[in-house]
Amino acid sequence: MNRIFILGTAGAIALVVGGKIALNKQPASESALAVQSNSVLSIPSPIAVSPGQQLNPSSTPAPSPSYYSRRISTCAGAGRNANFRAHPSLDPRSILGVIRYGESVQLTGKVIQGDGVTWYEAIAPALYSSLDAGAQNRLESNQIGWIASCFIED
């Protein structure tokens, strides 16, 4: 069996070619952290620090918020409820429910084009029944779905 050994600062990592990956040179059958060879193992890059140098935590930029809130507003000049969809599609079967005009959603930052519409992925705190015959009306709170851009863009 071919093995490649890589020594790191935290100890040795043994990579078994064509087999399994195990930590601390233990056979894969003995390691609680064994990973199949077709898995991806990500190891972060080390930071170079000179002896005596201290890292300044304030120099690290603060993470930006992942979500931002937007109110449901007018679409095509009319103030109305917005369909909240399982998929970025105009197909009525993708409607999970509606978000009432004036209520807010949390946008995740994902944007996609589909059916000639720009769609925003969002988290809906509350959903209400849709009168559309094809709607699913799955009204659980805090679902992730899609909303047409005209309801949330200024």
KEBAMAR-55414 format. One record per residue: residue in one letter; residue number from 1; x, y, z of N, C-alpha, C in turn. Coordinates in nm, 2 decimals. Layout:
VOKE   residu   num     n_xx     n_yy     n_zz    ca_xx    ca_yy    ca_zz     c_xx     c_yy     c_zz
VOKE        a   NUM        X        Y        Z        X        Y        Z        X        Y        Z
...
# end
This chain:
VOKE   residu   num     n_xx     n_yy     n_zz    ca_xx    ca_yy    ca_zz     c_xx     c_yy     c_zz
VOKE        m     1     0.08    -0.12     0.00     0.00     0.00     0.00     0.09     0.12     0.00
VOKE        n     2     0.07     0.22    -0.09     0.15     0.34    -0.10     0.10     0.44     0.00
VOKE        r     3     0.19     0.51     0.07     0.15     0.61     0.17     0.24     0.73     0.15
VOKE        i     4     0.19     0.85     0.16     0.26     0.97     0.16     0.24     1.03     0.30
VOKE        f     5     0.35     1.07     0.37     0.34     1.13     0.50     0.37     1.28     0.49
VOKE        i     6     0.29     1.36     0.54     0.31     1.51     0.55     0.32     1.55     0.69
VOKE        l     7     0.43     1.61     0.73     0.44     1.66     0.87     0.40     1.80     0.87
VOKE        g     8     0.31     1.83     0.97     0.27     1.97     0.99     0.29     2.01     1.13
VOKE        t     9     0.25     2.14     1.16     0.28     2.19     1.29     0.19     2.12     1.40
VOKE        a    10     0.07     2.07     1.36    -0.01     2.00     1.45     0.01     1.85     1.47
VOKE        g    11     0.10     1.80     1.39     0.13     1.66     1.39     0.14     1.60     1.25
VOKE        a    12     0.14     1.48     1.24     0.16     1.41     1.11     0.02     1.38     1.05
VOKE        i    13     0.01     1.40     0.92    -0.11     1.36     0.85    -0.07     1.25     0.75
VOKE        a    14    -0.13     1.14     0.76    -0.10     1.03     0.66    -0.21     1.03     0.55
VOKE        l    15    -0.16     1.03     0.43    -0.25     1.02     0.32    -0.23     0.88     0.25
VOKE        v    16    -0.33     0.80     0.25    -0.32     0.67     0.19    -0.37     0.68     0.05
VOKE        v    17    -0.29     0.67    -0.05    -0.33     0.68    -0.19    -0.42     0.57    -0.23
VOKE        g    18    -0.54     0.61    -0.29    -0.64     0.51    -0.33    -0.71     0.45    -0.21
VOKE        g    19    -0.70     0.50    -0.09    -0.77     0.44     0.02    -0.84     0.55     0.10
VOKE        k    20    -0.79     0.57     0.22    -0.85     0.66     0.31    -0.75     0.76     0.37
VOKE        i    21    -0.80     0.87     0.43    -0.72     0.97     0.49    -0.74     0.95     0.64
VOKE        a    22    -0.63     0.95     0.72    -0.64     0.94     0.86    -0.55     1.04     0.93
VOKE        l    23    -0.58     1.09     1.05    -0.49     1.18     1.12    -0.40     1.11     1.21
VOKE        n    24    -0.29     1.17     1.24    -0.19     1.12     1.34    -0.14     0.98     1.31
VOKE        k    25    -0.12     0.95     1.18    -0.05     0.83     1.13    -0.13     0.70     1.18
VOKE        q    26    -0.25     0.71     1.22    -0.33     0.59     1.25    -0.39     0.53     1.13
VOKE        p    27    -0.40     0.40     1.12    -0.47     0.34     1.01    -0.62     0.39     1.01
VOKE        a    28    -0.67     0.40     0.89    -0.81     0.46     0.87    -0.91     0.38     0.96
VOKE        s    29    -0.90     0.25     0.98    -0.99     0.18     1.06    -0.99     0.22     1.21
VOKE        e    30    -0.87     0.27     1.25    -0.86     0.31     1.39    -0.89     0.46     1.42
VOKE        s    31    -0.90     0.53     1.32    -0.91     0.68     1.33    -1.06     0.71     1.33
VOKE        a    32    -1.10     0.80     1.43    -1.24     0.84     1.43    -1.26     0.95     1.33
VOKE        l    33    -1.15     1.01     1.27    -1.16     1.11     1.18    -1.13     1.07     1.04
VOKE        a    34    -1.15     0.94     1.00    -1.12     0.89     0.87    -1.21     0.95     0.77
VOKE        v    35    -1.16     0.99     0.65    -1.23     1.05     0.54    -1.21     0.97     0.41
VOKE        q    36    -1.32     0.94     0.34    -1.30     0.87     0.21    -1.21     0.95     0.12
VOKE        s    37    -1.14     0.88     0.03    -1.04     0.94    -0.06    -1.11     1.03    -0.16
VOKE        n    38    -1.24     1.01    -0.19    -1.30     1.10    -0.29    -1.35     1.23    -0.22
VOKE        s    39    -1.33     1.25    -0.09    -1.37     1.37    -0.03    -1.27     1.47    -0.04
VOKE        v    40    -1.30     1.60    -0.02    -1.21     1.71    -0.03    -1.17     1.75     0.11
VOKE        l    41    -1.04     1.75     0.13    -0.99     1.80     0.26    -0.93     1.94     0.25
VOKE        s    42    -0.99     2.03     0.31    -0.94     2.17     0.30    -0.86     2.21     0.43
VOKE        i    43    -0.74     2.25     0.40    -0.65     2.29     0.51    -0.62     2.44     0.49
VOKE        p    44    -0.65     2.53     0.59    -0.63     2.67     0.57    -0.48     2.70     0.56
VOKE        s    45    -0.45     2.81     0.49    -0.31     2.85     0.47    -0.26     2.91     0.60
VOKE        p    46    -0.13     2.89     0.64    -0.08     2.95     0.76    -0.05     3.10     0.74
VOKE        i    47    -0.04     3.17     0.84    -0.01     3.31     0.84     0.13     3.32     0.89
VOKE        a    48     0.22     3.40     0.81     0.36     3.41     0.85     0.37     3.53     0.95
VOKE        v    49     0.43     3.49     1.07     0.45     3.59     1.18     0.59     3.58     1.22
VOKE        s    50     0.66     3.70     1.23     0.80     3.70     1.27     0.80     3.68     1.42
VOKE        p    51     0.91     3.62     1.48     0.93     3.60     1.62     0.91     3.74     1.69
VOKE        g    52     0.83     3.73     1.80     0.80     3.85     1.88     0.69     3.94     1.82
VOKE        q    53     0.65     3.92     1.69     0.54     4.00     1.63     0.41     3.96     1.69
VOKE        q    54     0.33     4.06     1.72     0.19     4.03     1.77     0.09     4.07     1.66
VOKE        l    55    -0.01     3.98     1.65    -0.12     4.02     1.55    -0.21     4.12     1.62
VOKE        n    56    -0.25     4.22     1.54    -0.34     4.32     1.59    -0.48     4.28     1.54
VOKE        p    57    -0.57     4.24     1.64    -0.70     4.20     1.60    -0.78     4.31     1.53
VOKE        s    58    -0.76     4.43     1.56    -0.83     4.54     1.50    -0.80     4.56     1.36
VOKE        s    59    -0.69     4.51     1.31    -0.65     4.52     1.17    -0.73     4.42     1.08
VOKE        t    60    -0.80     4.33     1.14    -0.88     4.23     1.07    -1.01     4.30     1.04
VOKE        p    61    -1.05     4.30     0.91    -1.18     4.37     0.88    -1.30     4.29     0.94
VOKE        a    62    -1.40     4.37     0.98    -1.52     4.30     1.04    -1.60     4.24     0.93
VOKE        p    63    -1.65     4.12     0.95    -1.73     4.05     0.85    -1.86     4.13     0.82
VOKE        s    64    -1.89     4.14     0.69    -2.02     4.21     0.66    -2.13     4.12     0.68
VOKE        p    65    -2.25     4.18     0.71    -2.37     4.09     0.74    -2.41     4.01     0.62
VOKE        s    66    -2.45     3.89     0.64    -2.49     3.80     0.54    -2.62     3.83     0.48
VOKE        y    67    -2.71     3.89     0.56    -2.85     3.92     0.52    -2.88     4.06     0.54
VOKE        y    68    -2.97     4.12     0.46    -3.02     4.25     0.48    -3.17     4.25     0.46
VOKE        s    69    -3.24     4.34     0.53    -3.38     4.34     0.54    -3.43     4.44     0.43
VOKE        r    70    -3.54     4.39     0.36    -3.61     4.48     0.27    -3.76     4.46     0.28
VOKE        r    71    -3.83     4.58     0.27    -3.98     4.57     0.28    -4.04     4.54     0.15
VOKE        i    72    -4.15     4.47     0.15    -4.22     4.45     0.02    -4.29     4.58    -0.02
VOKE        s    73    -4.26     4.62    -0.14    -4.32     4.75    -0.18    -4.40     4.73    -0.31
VOKE        t    74    -4.42     4.84    -0.38    -4.51     4.83    -0.50    -4.43     4.76    -0.61
VOKE        c    75    -4.51     4.70    -0.70    -4.46     4.63    -0.81    -4.55     4.67    -0.93
VOKE        a    76    -4.49     4.73    -1.04    -4.56     4.78    -1.15    -4.66     4.88    -1.11
VOKE        g    77    -4.63     4.96    -1.01    -4.71     5.07    -0.97    -4.82     5.03    -0.87
VOKE        a    78    -4.84     4.91    -0.84    -4.94     4.87    -0.75    -4.89     4.81    -0.62
VOKE        g    79    -4.94     4.85    -0.51    -4.90     4.80    -0.38    -4.98     4.67    -0.35
VOKE        r    80    -4.92     4.56    -0.35    -4.99     4.43    -0.33    -4.89     4.33    -0.27
VOKE        n    81    -4.95     4.22    -0.23    -4.87     4.11    -0.17    -4.78     4.05    -0.28
VOKE        a    82    -4.67     3.99    -0.23    -4.57     3.93    -0.32    -4.57     3.78    -0.31
VOKE        n    83    -4.57     3.71    -0.42    -4.56     3.57    -0.42    -4.42     3.53    -0.38
VOKE        f    84    -4.41     3.43    -0.29    -4.29     3.38    -0.24    -4.27     3.24    -0.29
VOKE        r    85    -4.17     3.21    -0.37    -4.16     3.09    -0.45    -4.05     3.00    -0.41
VOKE        a    86    -4.07     2.87    -0.43    -3.97     2.77    -0.40    -3.85     2.78    -0.50
VOKE        h    87    -3.88     2.82    -0.62    -3.78     2.83    -0.73    -3.80     2.96    -0.80
VOKE        p    88    -3.69     3.01    -0.86    -3.70     3.14    -0.93    -3.77     3.12    -1.07
VOKE        s    89    -3.90     3.11    -1.06    -3.98     3.07    -1.18    -4.12     3.14    -1.16
VOKE        l    90    -4.18     3.17    -1.28    -4.32     3.22    -1.28    -4.42     3.11    -1.27
VOKE        d    91    -4.38     2.99    -1.27    -4.47     2.87    -1.26    -4.55     2.89    -1.13
VOKE        p    92    -4.69     2.89    -1.14    -4.77     2.90    -1.01    -4.75     2.79    -0.92
VOKE        r    93    -4.70     2.67    -0.96    -4.68     2.56    -0.87    -4.55     2.58    -0.78
VOKE        s    94    -4.47     2.68    -0.81    -4.36     2.71    -0.73    -4.39     2.81    -0.61
VOKE        i    95    -4.52     2.86    -0.61    -4.56     2.95    -0.50    -4.57     2.88    -0.37
VOKE        l    96    -4.50     2.92    -0.27    -4.51     2.87    -0.14    -4.61     2.94    -0.06
VOKE        g    97    -4.64     3.06    -0.08    -4.73     3.15    -0.01    -4.71     3.29    -0.05
VOKE        v    98    -4.77     3.39     0.02    -4.74     3.53    -0.01    -4.69     3.60     0.11
VOKE        i    99    -4.61     3.71     0.08    -4.57     3.80     0.18    -4.65     3.92     0.17
VOKE        r   100    -4.71     3.97     0.28    -4.80     4.08     0.27    -4.72     4.21     0.24
VOKE        y   101    -4.79     4.30     0.16    -4.74     4.43     0.13    -4.70     4.50     0.26
VOKE        g   102    -4.58     4.56     0.26    -4.53     4.64     0.38    -4.45     4.55     0.48
VOKE        e   103    -4.46     4.42     0.47    -4.38     4.33     0.56    -4.24     4.32     0.50
VOKE        s   104    -4.14     4.27     0.58    -4.00     4.26     0.54    -3.96     4.12     0.52
VOKE        v   105    -3.86     4.10     0.44    -3.79     3.97     0.42    -3.64     4.00     0.44
VOKE        q   106    -3.57     3.89     0.46    -3.42     3.90     0.47    -3.36     3.85     0.34
VOKE        l   107    -3.29     3.93     0.27    -3.22     3.89     0.15    -3.09     3.82     0.18
VOKE        t   108    -3.06     3.71     0.11    -2.94     3.64     0.13    -2.82     3.69     0.05
VOKE        g   109    -2.85     3.76    -0.05    -2.75     3.81    -0.14    -2.74     3.74    -0.28
VOKE        k   110    -2.81     3.63    -0.29    -2.82     3.55    -0.41    -2.92     3.61    -0.51
VOKE        v   111    -2.88     3.64    -0.63    -2.96     3.69    -0.73    -2.95     3.61    -0.86
VOKE        i   112    -3.06     3.59    -0.93    -3.06     3.50    -1.05    -3.16     3.56    -1.15
VOKE        q   113    -3.14     3.53    -1.28    -3.24     3.57    -1.38    -3.31     3.44    -1.42
VOKE        g   114    -3.44     3.45    -1.44    -3.52     3.34    -1.48    -3.66     3.38    -1.53
VOKE        d   115    -3.71     3.33    -1.63    -3.84     3.37    -1.69    -3.85     3.52    -1.72
VOKE        g   116    -3.74     3.58    -1.75    -3.74     3.72    -1.78    -3.75     3.81    -1.66
VOKE        v   117    -3.73     3.76    -1.54    -3.74     3.83    -1.42    -3.61     3.81    -1.34
VOKE        t   118    -3.57     3.92    -1.27    -3.46     3.91    -1.17    -3.52     3.86    -1.04
VOKE        w   119    -3.46     3.76    -0.98    -3.51     3.70    -0.86    -3.41     3.71    -0.75
VOKE        y   120    -3.46     3.74    -0.63    -3.37     3.75    -0.51    -3.41     3.64    -0.41
VOKE        e   121    -3.30     3.57    -0.37    -3.33     3.47    -0.26    -3.35     3.54    -0.13
VOKE        a   122    -3.45     3.49    -0.06    -3.49     3.56     0.07    -3.54     3.46     0.17
VOKE        i   123    -3.54     3.51     0.29    -3.60     3.43     0.41    -3.72     3.51     0.45
VOKE        a   124    -3.84     3.44     0.45    -3.96     3.50     0.48    -4.00     3.47     0.62
VOKE        p   125    -4.01     3.57     0.71    -4.04     3.54     0.85    -4.19     3.48     0.86
VOKE        a   126    -4.28     3.52     0.78    -4.41     3.47     0.78    -4.47     3.47     0.64
VOKE        l   127    -4.55     3.36     0.61    -4.61     3.35     0.48    -4.76     3.34     0.50
VOKE        y   128    -4.84     3.38     0.41    -4.99     3.37     0.41    -5.03     3.30     0.29
VOKE        s   129    -5.16     3.25     0.29    -5.21     3.17     0.18    -5.22     3.25     0.05
VOKE        s   130    -5.19     3.19    -0.06    -5.21     3.25    -0.19    -5.34     3.20    -0.24
VOKE        l   131    -5.41     3.29    -0.32    -5.53     3.25    -0.38    -5.51     3.18    -0.52
VOKE        d   132    -5.39     3.18    -0.56    -5.35     3.11    -0.69    -5.38     2.97    -0.68
VOKE        a   133    -5.45     2.91    -0.78    -5.49     2.77    -0.78    -5.38     2.67    -0.77
VOKE        g   134    -5.26     2.71    -0.83    -5.15     2.62    -0.83    -5.06     2.63    -0.71
VOKE        a   135    -5.08     2.72    -0.62    -4.99     2.75    -0.51    -4.99     2.63    -0.41
VOKE        q   136    -4.87     2.61    -0.36    -4.85     2.50    -0.26    -4.90     2.54    -0.12
VOKE        n   137    -4.90     2.67    -0.09    -4.94     2.72     0.04    -4.87     2.64     0.16
VOKE        r   138    -4.74     2.64     0.15    -4.66     2.58     0.26    -4.62     2.70     0.35
VOKE        l   139    -4.69     2.72     0.46    -4.68     2.85     0.53    -4.59     2.85     0.65
VOKE        e   140    -4.49     2.76     0.66    -4.40     2.76     0.77    -4.32     2.89     0.77
VOKE        s   141    -4.29     2.94     0.89    -4.21     3.06     0.90    -4.06     3.03     0.87
VOKE        n   142    -3.99     3.14     0.83    -3.85     3.14     0.81    -3.80     3.05     0.70
VOKE        q   143    -3.89     3.03     0.59    -3.85     2.95     0.48    -3.76     3.03     0.39
VOKE        i   144    -3.67     2.96     0.31    -3.59     3.02     0.21    -3.66     3.00     0.08
VOKE        g   145    -3.67     3.11     0.00    -3.73     3.10    -0.13    -3.69     3.22    -0.21
VOKE        w   146    -3.77     3.25    -0.32    -3.74     3.35    -0.42    -3.85     3.45    -0.43
VOKE        i   147    -3.81     3.58    -0.45    -3.91     3.68    -0.47    -3.87     3.77    -0.59
VOKE        a   148    -3.96     3.81    -0.67    -3.93     3.90    -0.79    -3.88     4.03    -0.74
VOKE        s   149    -3.78     4.08    -0.82    -3.71     4.20    -0.78    -3.80     4.33    -0.77
VOKE        c   150    -3.90     4.33    -0.85    -3.99     4.46    -0.85    -4.05     4.48    -0.71
VOKE        f   151    -4.06     4.38    -0.63    -4.12     4.40    -0.50    -4.02     4.45    -0.39
VOKE        i   152    -3.89     4.44    -0.42    -3.80     4.48    -0.32    -3.70     4.59    -0.36
VOKE        e   153    -3.69     4.62    -0.49    -3.60     4.72    -0.54    -3.67     4.86    -0.53
VOKE        d   154    -3.59     4.96    -0.50    -3.64     5.09    -0.49    -3.67     5.15    -0.63
# end
